[in-house]
Amino acid sequence: MSSTYSTESPLSSSSSIFPGWSEHVLRKKYRDPGKLKESLDAIYGSSQYRVIVKADRWILVLPSPLGAKELEDLEDNIRNHY
């Protein structure tokens, strides 16, 4: 499966679910998981990320960490695809 959706309590930026991967809380709300998946597939490819729902927040799990500016740019890019 290209992405994973689950519910867990909030974690730090280092993922315990996917060791070696980094978690990034998406600041904007995304109401359509299908559209979010399409956007992330277009940006990263279908097996290069995971999505987890924690405390009603979307958590993007990536193999490498993003800086604050990179995360902001990513959310803008998602919105353009969304």
Backbone bond lengths (Angstrom), bond angles and torsions (degrees), N, CA, C in turn:
res aa  C-N    CA-C-N  psi(-1)  N-CA   C-N-CA  omega(-1)  CA-C   N-CA-C  phi
1 M - - - 1.455 - - 1.516 108.39 -
2 S 1.308 118.22 141.24 1.456 121.44 -173.22 1.516 113.94 -78.10
3 S 1.295 118.03 -26.20 1.456 120.26 177.72 1.511 108.71 -143.63
4 T 1.322 114.99 158.69 1.454 120.75 -176.64 1.520 109.03 -121.93
5 Y 1.316 117.07 132.12 1.449 121.94 176.51 1.518 107.44 -117.55
6 S 1.332 117.74 125.67 1.458 121.73 177.02 1.509 108.87 -151.39
7 T 1.304 116.23 171.20 1.462 120.14 176.24 1.513 109.07 -117.71
8 E 1.298 116.75 130.87 1.462 124.22 -179.66 1.522 107.73 -147.23
9 S 1.325 116.98 170.60 1.455 120.24 172.88 1.525 108.59 -79.52
10 P 1.342 118.61 157.84 1.459 120.67 -177.17 1.527 112.52 -59.16
11 L 1.327 116.12 142.79 1.455 123.78 177.01 1.514 109.54 -120.29
12 S 1.328 116.46 172.13 1.455 121.30 175.78 1.520 109.35 -73.21
13 S 1.334 117.17 -175.40 1.452 120.27 -177.83 1.520 112.90 -72.04
14 S 1.326 117.98 -13.93 1.459 121.59 175.12 1.519 107.81 -95.55
15 S 1.316 117.05 125.10 1.455 121.01 -173.93 1.518 112.48 -79.21
16 S 1.330 116.42 129.85 1.460 120.15 173.07 1.527 110.40 -91.33
17 I 1.317 116.72 -18.23 1.460 121.55 178.33 1.529 109.84 -78.05
18 F 1.322 116.46 -39.28 1.458 123.05 178.54 1.524 107.89 -122.29
19 P 1.333 118.46 85.43 1.472 121.00 -176.86 1.533 112.19 -54.30
20 G 1.342 115.08 136.07 1.452 121.32 -179.38 1.520 114.02 87.96
21 W 1.310 117.75 -9.26 1.464 122.31 178.89 1.533 108.68 -100.44
22 S 1.311 116.85 160.80 1.468 122.91 -179.54 1.524 110.23 -113.49
23 E 1.322 115.51 141.04 1.460 121.77 178.00 1.517 110.53 -99.94
24 H 1.328 115.14 139.85 1.466 121.67 -179.82 1.521 108.38 -133.53
25 V 1.325 116.87 118.78 1.461 121.38 178.50 1.522 108.09 -75.89
26 L 1.321 115.60 122.97 1.463 119.75 175.96 1.517 107.86 -77.56
27 R 1.310 116.65 127.22 1.468 121.50 -173.70 1.518 112.91 -77.54
28 K 1.317 116.05 -29.59 1.460 119.63 -179.31 1.521 109.33 -89.06
29 K 1.321 115.86 155.32 1.461 121.75 177.73 1.529 108.57 -86.89
30 Y 1.314 115.93 136.65 1.458 122.39 176.45 1.517 107.15 -122.56
31 R 1.317 116.49 114.68 1.459 120.95 -172.79 1.523 113.35 -90.47
32 D 1.317 117.46 -14.97 1.458 120.92 -177.69 1.527 109.52 -118.55
33 P 1.344 118.28 100.72 1.462 120.33 -177.46 1.529 113.00 -61.42
34 G 1.323 117.09 -30.74 1.467 120.24 178.10 1.520 112.01 -64.37
35 K 1.330 116.49 -43.89 1.466 120.53 178.35 1.526 111.16 -67.42
36 L 1.339 116.54 -38.83 1.460 120.00 177.92 1.527 109.29 -62.15
37 K 1.328 117.37 -44.76 1.461 121.63 179.13 1.527 110.72 -60.88
38 E 1.332 117.56 -45.00 1.466 120.77 178.13 1.531 110.85 -58.75
39 S 1.331 116.62 -42.84 1.463 120.97 179.86 1.521 110.90 -63.87
40 L 1.329 117.38 -46.71 1.461 120.76 -178.68 1.523 111.48 -68.39
41 D 1.337 117.48 -35.31 1.465 120.38 175.25 1.526 110.38 -61.70
42 A 1.330 117.15 -41.51 1.459 121.29 179.52 1.528 111.90 -66.16
43 I 1.330 116.54 -33.72 1.467 121.08 -177.42 1.525 111.55 -83.57
44 Y 1.341 117.30 -46.72 1.470 121.79 -171.51 1.526 115.31 -107.97
45 G 1.310 118.19 -22.52 1.458 120.80 -169.93 1.524 108.01 96.83
46 S 1.323 116.47 156.28 1.467 119.63 -168.60 1.521 116.25 -71.14
47 S 1.321 119.53 -18.46 1.471 118.72 -178.22 1.525 112.95 -119.07
48 Q 1.313 117.29 17.36 1.457 121.05 -174.62 1.520 114.27 -102.22
49 Y 1.317 117.81 8.87 1.463 121.93 -178.74 1.520 109.06 -154.98
50 R 1.326 115.99 167.84 1.456 123.59 171.68 1.526 107.00 -136.47
51 V 1.315 116.98 153.28 1.463 121.84 175.57 1.517 107.46 -125.12
52 I 1.326 115.77 132.02 1.456 123.04 178.88 1.523 107.25 -125.99
53 V 1.314 117.80 141.21 1.463 121.88 174.30 1.523 107.35 -102.98
54 K 1.334 115.77 121.79 1.466 122.15 179.20 1.519 108.40 -132.04
55 A 1.297 116.38 126.18 1.468 121.39 177.42 1.534 110.72 49.53
56 D 1.344 115.54 45.18 1.460 122.61 177.98 1.530 113.16 63.13
57 R 1.332 117.88 23.22 1.470 122.56 176.71 1.519 108.21 -121.06
58 W 1.334 116.54 145.64 1.454 122.44 176.49 1.519 108.03 -86.07
59 I 1.330 116.48 126.64 1.460 122.63 178.48 1.524 107.23 -113.86
60 L 1.316 116.39 121.87 1.453 122.64 176.95 1.520 107.92 -94.23
61 V 1.320 116.85 124.28 1.457 122.12 -179.35 1.525 107.52 -109.35
62 L 1.343 114.93 121.09 1.470 121.80 -176.47 1.520 110.47 -124.16
63 P 1.325 117.04 155.54 1.462 119.53 179.35 1.525 113.95 -69.03
64 S 1.325 118.07 -16.80 1.464 120.67 178.04 1.528 109.69 -134.87
65 P 1.334 117.05 149.67 1.469 119.89 -178.28 1.530 112.04 -72.02
66 L 1.325 115.27 153.82 1.465 122.64 175.46 1.517 109.09 -113.78
67 G 1.312 116.41 143.81 1.452 120.96 172.20 1.523 109.58 -78.85
68 A 1.321 117.21 171.67 1.471 121.99 -178.16 1.532 111.22 -59.25
69 K 1.314 117.17 -43.88 1.473 121.33 -179.42 1.529 110.49 -67.25
70 E 1.327 116.90 -40.12 1.467 120.43 178.25 1.521 111.23 -63.35
71 L 1.343 116.65 -40.21 1.455 120.62 178.35 1.526 110.81 -66.29
72 E 1.318 116.80 -40.98 1.462 120.75 177.23 1.527 110.47 -62.17
73 D 1.332 116.73 -44.99 1.469 121.02 178.09 1.523 111.15 -62.94
74 L 1.333 116.35 -39.19 1.458 120.98 179.08 1.523 110.47 -62.18
75 E 1.337 117.11 -45.36 1.470 119.95 179.74 1.526 111.12 -63.50
76 D 1.328 117.40 -37.94 1.466 120.45 175.38 1.527 110.11 -62.75
77 N 1.335 116.08 -41.90 1.453 121.35 179.40 1.523 111.07 -65.47
78 I 1.334 117.46 -40.89 1.472 121.19 176.85 1.520 109.30 -60.61
79 R 1.329 116.00 -45.62 1.472 120.35 -179.37 1.530 111.28 -60.29
80 N 1.342 116.88 -36.67 1.468 120.52 178.40 1.530 111.09 -65.70
81 H 1.332 117.60 -36.79 1.452 121.80 178.34 1.529 110.91 -79.12
82 Y 1.341 116.22 -33.76 1.453 123.21 -174.50 1.504 109.83 -68.78
